[in-house]
């Protein structure tokens, strides 16, 4: 039974990870269309209705992205608990777990900001100034730590694929 749970969690992690990391990139592409390249200054020629629509897209996509992150987080914990892999023998798995779970506080902080934008989009006002404040605060949050977190997530994927730091006995080292 534990083997079946482990297999299901791997599939959930893969599907959730694709939705989560892919969504982050899509949201970034949408959001950065509002800004001058390389700055946090808004473009001058954007119509207010277009800007409002972009904020709505960001708010709605953030809820999907955050849900996918939570699903990956829970599935990762289940995988670590039910898997036959032991962290002492599989250093790559320890690295992946550290790289992923280390940034949980950063993700929670970003989720709070995303929830504020969603609330403002669905229940709050249509004041663009409020959206701009939250948007810029989200981009500048924690002085770039969310970008470092994203890079560590991609590093975790590479580590999971190549599996360095794995103890191998002499019988299995000839694979």
JOQUI-V310109 format. One record per backbone hydrogen bond with DSSP energy under -1.0 kcal/mol. NH is the residue of the N-H (numbers start at 1). CO is the residue of the C=O. If there is no record, write none. Layout:
BEGIN
NH|CO ; NH|CO
END
This chain:
BEGIN
5|1 ; 6|2 ; 7|3 ; 8|4 ; 9|5 ; 10|6 ; 11|7 ; 12|8 ; 13|9 ; 14|10 ; 15|11 ; 16|12 ; 17|13 ; 18|14 ; 19|15 ; 20|16 ; 21|17 ; 22|18 ; 23|19 ; 24|20 ; 25|21 ; 26|22 ; 27|23 ; 28|24 ; 29|25 ; 30|26 ; 31|27 ; 32|28 ; 34|31 ; 36|41 ; 39|36 ; 43|34 ; 51|47 ; 52|48 ; 53|49 ; 54|50 ; 55|51 ; 56|52 ; 57|53 ; 58|54 ; 59|55 ; 60|56 ; 61|57 ; 62|58 ; 63|59 ; 64|60 ; 65|61 ; 66|62 ; 67|63 ; 68|64 ; 69|65 ; 70|66 ; 71|67 ; 72|68 ; 73|69 ; 74|70 ; 75|71 ; 76|72 ; 77|73 ; 78|74 ; 79|75 ; 80|76 ; 81|77 ; 82|78 ; 83|79 ; 90|86 ; 91|165 ; 94|90 ; 95|91 ; 96|92 ; 97|93 ; 98|94 ; 99|95 ; 100|96 ; 101|97 ; 102|98 ; 104|101 ; 107|103 ; 108|104 ; 109|105 ; 110|106 ; 111|107 ; 112|108 ; 113|109 ; 114|110 ; 115|111 ; 116|112 ; 117|113 ; 118|114 ; 119|115 ; 120|116 ; 121|117 ; 122|118 ; 123|119 ; 124|119 ; 131|127 ; 132|128 ; 133|129 ; 134|130 ; 135|131 ; 136|132 ; 137|133 ; 138|134 ; 139|135 ; 140|136 ; 143|140 ; 144|141 ; 145|142 ; 148|144 ; 149|145 ; 150|146 ; 151|147 ; 152|148 ; 153|149 ; 154|150 ; 155|151 ; 156|152 ; 157|153 ; 158|154 ; 159|155 ; 160|156 ; 161|157 ; 162|158 ; 163|159 ; 167|89 ; 175|172
END
